[in-house]
Amino acid sequence: MKLEQQVALVTGAGRGIGKAIAKALAADGAMVIINYHGSEQKAAETVREIEEAGGRAIALRCNISDFNACKEMIDKVISEQGRLDILVNNAGITRDGLLMKMSEEDFDSVIETNLKGAFNCIRHAARQMIKQRGGRVINISSVSGVLGNAGQANYSASKAGIIGLTKAAARELASRGITVNAIAPGFITTDMTDALSESIKTSVTETIPMKKFGRPEDVAQTALFLASQEAGYITGQVICVDGGMAM
């Protein structure tokens, strides 16, 4: 229980990678705030699974693309929990389409949620972490932000932006004992990839040196390490959990 007495906020933690990260942090002793914007039921299920396993969690609704709403959420966490030690910026959306056909709305909505949402959370959480003289920020990027991906100009741009945001924030906050790192997952088995046709899954698998999709738990264990004291001298890094796609 290395994270006992610590408080973690995981955005978009109602399902997929965010859910797996929340469960891993809770299993290691952290009090976990499950942020969600969409399905209240899925967030409640995450809380229930954590509690049934002996962990602690609560759900908190917030649209992270809203600057002021983010401030209210983080202020509420600090007011009720007394501190904030770990921030995982996981929430993200996709609005895929070819560049020449992509609408301005689809581009803006992905940037606002995926990139601006991460900025909003870091911006408001940093003050408390500076006050505590320590903290962990873990941003979930994507292999699409490292390599680019056809049909995902908005998503790739947002995830590449997260890498830049990670490095800039790491430089600014390092002297305060706060580490900022990014994880870039490849193709992970989630609701999003489950919707792909079998032919697409087969063709994608051929591009992965390990010839298989990853699991949400693979990403979660990397996040757990970055949240730990053992990772205290690691900052500004991007760790690809992708089966070798971006090597």
C-alpha positions in Angstrom: 0.0 0.0 0.0 2.6 2.5 -1.1 0.1 5.2 -2.0 -1.7 5.1 1.4 -2.6 8.6 2.6 -2.4 10.0 -1.0 -5.2 11.4 -3.0 -5.4 10.8 -6.8 -7.7 12.4 -9.4 -8.2 10.4 -12.6 -10.1 12.1 -15.4 -12.3 10.0 -17.7 -12.1 7.1 -15.3 -15.5 5.6 -15.9 -14.2 3.1 -18.4 -11.2 1.7 -20.4 -7.7 2.9 -19.6 -8.9 5.5 -17.0 -10.8 2.9 -15.1 -7.9 0.5 -15.0 -5.6 3.3 -13.7 -8.1 4.3 -11.0 -8.4 0.7 -9.9 -4.6 0.2 -9.8 -4.0 3.4 -7.7 -6.8 2.4 -5.3 -5.4 -1.1 -4.9 -2.1 0.5 -3.9 -3.8 2.6 -1.2 -4.7 5.9 -2.8 -8.1 7.6 -2.3 -9.2 8.0 -5.9 -11.5 10.6 -7.4 -13.3 9.2 -10.4 -13.9 12.1 -12.8 -16.5 11.7 -15.5 -18.6 13.8 -17.8 -20.7 11.3 -19.7 -22.1 8.1 -18.1 -22.8 8.5 -14.4 -23.5 4.7 -14.3 -20.1 3.8 -15.5 -18.4 6.1 -13.0 -20.5 4.5 -10.2 -19.5 1.0 -11.4 -15.9 2.0 -11.2 -16.4 3.3 -7.6 -18.3 0.1 -6.7 -15.6 -2.2 -8.0 -12.9 -0.3 -6.1 -14.9 -0.4 -2.9 -15.7 -4.1 -3.3 -11.9 -4.7 -3.6 -11.3 -2.8 -0.3 -10.3 0.5 -1.9 -11.6 4.0 -1.5 -13.1 6.1 -4.3 -15.8 8.7 -5.1 -17.2 9.9 -8.4 -17.1 13.6 -9.4 -18.7 15.0 -12.5 -16.9 17.7 -14.5 -16.5 18.8 -18.1 -12.7 19.2 -18.0 -12.7 21.4 -21.2 -14.4 24.1 -19.0 -11.6 26.1 -17.3 -13.8 27.3 -14.4 -15.5 24.0 -13.9 -12.1 22.4 -13.6 -11.1 24.8 -10.9 -14.3 24.1 -9.0 -13.7 20.3 -9.2 -10.1 20.6 -7.9 -11.1 23.0 -5.2 -13.7 20.6 -4.1 -11.2 17.7 -4.0 -8.8 19.7 -1.9 -11.6 21.0 0.4 -13.0 17.5 1.0 -9.7 15.5 1.0 -7.3 18.0 2.2 -4.7 17.4 -0.5 -4.1 16.3 -4.1 -1.0 14.1 -4.8 -1.6 12.5 -8.1 -3.3 13.9 -11.2 -3.9 11.5 -14.2 -5.1 13.4 -17.3 -6.7 10.5 -19.1 -10.0 11.9 -20.5 -10.2 12.1 -24.2 -12.6 11.9 -27.2 -12.2 11.1 -30.9 -13.9 12.6 -33.9 -12.1 10.8 -36.7 -12.3 11.9 -40.3 -10.0 12.7 -43.3 -8.4 16.1 -43.0 -10.0 17.5 -46.1 -13.5 16.6 -44.8 -13.0 17.4 -41.1 -15.2 20.1 -39.7 -14.0 22.9 -37.6 -16.3 21.7 -34.8 -14.8 18.2 -34.8 -11.3 19.6 -34.7 -12.0 22.1 -31.9 -13.9 19.7 -29.7 -11.1 17.1 -29.7 -8.5 19.8 -28.9 -10.6 21.3 -26.2 -11.2 18.1 -24.4 -7.9 16.2 -24.9 -5.4 19.0 -24.8 -7.1 22.0 -23.2 -8.7 19.7 -20.6 -5.2 18.5 -19.5 -4.0 22.1 -19.3 -7.0 23.1 -17.2 -6.4 20.3 -14.7 -2.6 20.9 -14.4 -3.1 24.6 -14.2 -5.5 24.3 -11.2 -3.8 21.3 -9.5 -0.3 22.7 -9.6 -0.9 25.4 -6.9 -1.8 22.7 -4.4 1.1 20.5 -5.4 3.5 23.4 -5.1 2.1 24.1 -1.6 2.7 20.4 -0.7 6.2 20.6 -2.2 5.5 17.5 -4.3 3.1 15.7 -6.7 2.8 13.5 -9.7 1.2 14.5 -13.0 0.7 11.7 -15.5 -0.7 12.7 -18.9 -2.1 10.0 -21.2 -1.0 10.8 -24.8 -1.0 8.2 -27.6 1.2 6.6 -30.2 -0.9 8.7 -32.6 0.7 11.7 -31.1 4.1 10.2 -31.6 3.7 8.8 -35.1 0.6 10.5 -36.5 -2.3 8.6 -37.8 -4.3 9.1 -41.1 -7.9 10.1 -40.4 -7.0 11.5 -37.0 -5.5 14.9 -37.6 -7.4 16.4 -34.6 -6.6 13.5 -32.3 -3.0 13.2 -33.3 -2.5 17.0 -32.9 -4.1 16.9 -29.4 -2.0 14.0 -28.3 1.2 15.5 -29.7 0.3 18.7 -27.9 0.1 16.7 -24.6 3.7 15.7 -25.1 4.7 19.3 -25.5 2.6 20.3 -22.5 4.2 17.5 -20.5 7.7 18.6 -21.2 7.0 22.3 -20.6 5.2 21.6 -17.3 8.0 19.2 -16.2 10.6 22.0 -16.6 8.5 24.5 -14.7 7.5 22.3 -11.8 10.6 20.1 -11.3 12.2 22.4 -8.7 9.0 22.1 -6.6 9.2 18.3 -6.3 6.5 17.7 -8.9 7.1 15.2 -11.7 5.2 15.4 -15.0 5.4 12.5 -17.4 3.3 11.1 -20.3 2.3 7.6 -21.3 1.6 7.0 -25.0 -0.5 3.9 -25.4 -0.7 2.0 -28.7 -3.6 -0.2 -29.6 -5.2 -1.2 -26.3 -8.3 -3.5 -25.9 -11.1 -1.1 -25.0 -14.6 -0.2 -26.1 -13.0 1.9 -28.8 -10.9 -0.8 -30.3 -13.7 -3.4 -29.8 -15.7 -1.4 -32.3 -13.2 -2.1 -35.1 -13.9 -4.7 -37.7 -11.9 -7.9 -37.6 -10.2 -7.1 -40.8 -8.9 -3.8 -39.4 -7.8 -5.5 -36.2 -5.9 -8.0 -38.2 -4.2 -5.3 -40.4 -3.3 -3.2 -37.3 -1.9 -6.3 -35.5 0.5 -6.7 -38.3 2.0 -3.3 -37.6 2.7 -4.2 -34.0 6.1 -6.0 -33.4 4.6 -8.0 -30.5 1.6 -9.0 -32.8 -1.1 -8.3 -30.3 -3.1 -5.5 -28.7 -2.3 -4.4 -25.2 -4.5 -4.4 -22.1 -5.7 -1.4 -20.1 -3.8 -3.0 -17.2 -0.5 -2.6 -19.1 -1.0 1.2 -19.2 -2.3 1.2 -15.6 0.9 -0.5 -14.2 3.0 2.1 -16.0 0.9 4.9 -14.4 1.2 3.2 -11.0 5.0 3.2 -11.4 5.1 6.9 -12.4 2.9 7.7 -9.4 5.3 5.9 -7.0 8.3 7.2 -5.0 10.4 4.9 -7.1 9.8 7.2 -10.1 10.8 10.3 -8.2 13.8 11.1 -10.4 11.9 10.7 -13.7 10.2 13.7 -15.3 9.5 15.1 -18.7 9.4 11.6 -20.3 7.1 9.9 -22.7 6.8 6.2 -22.2 5.3 4.3 -25.1 3.1 1.3 -24.1 2.6 0.1 -27.6 4.1 -3.3 -28.2 6.9 -1.7 -30.1 5.0 0.3 -32.6 6.9 3.6 -32.1 10.4 2.2 -31.4 
